[in-house]
């Protein structure tokens, strides 16, 4: 469903920007909206979803929304709104929960924020259905996951890999 170039992808981008503005304007916004130990300890059940809308800064938000714009609109145009929403929301939620489980299983207690995991689900799906882009997408996910670590940036690299894998898995299920 597309009207006047307004797509669900673009609506999600707008909603994510709006939620980032809320996040930075409330006390402890990142802790309430990010996915962290409060999820289990205090019953913050919304965190697997809200963490997809919280971001670590304007650069983080801008990069994620740029890539979401490209891959989200591509999938929405060629596979439809339903496929896009299943991939982004269901895949993103699964990626958030599995990233949380992985993080705690290796003894970390970070605050997970960002749409990267959900976006990597989209990228995994495109890599599944378009074999000509597969190597490039996998290489790109490796670069965005490893390069920041090499320069000391604290990123949830595992969310990228989990999202990419879920993109393949969810893609095979809905294909």
Secondary structure, 3 states (H helix, E strand, C coil): CCECCECHHHHHHHHHHHHHHHHHHCCCHHHHHCECCHHHHCCCCCHHHHCCCCCCCHHHHHHHHHHHHHHHHHHHHHHCHHHHHHHHHHHHHHHHHHHHHHHHHCCCCCCECCCHHHHHHHHHHHHHHCHHHHHHHHHHHHHHHHHHHHCCCCCCHHHHHHHHHHHHHHHHHHC
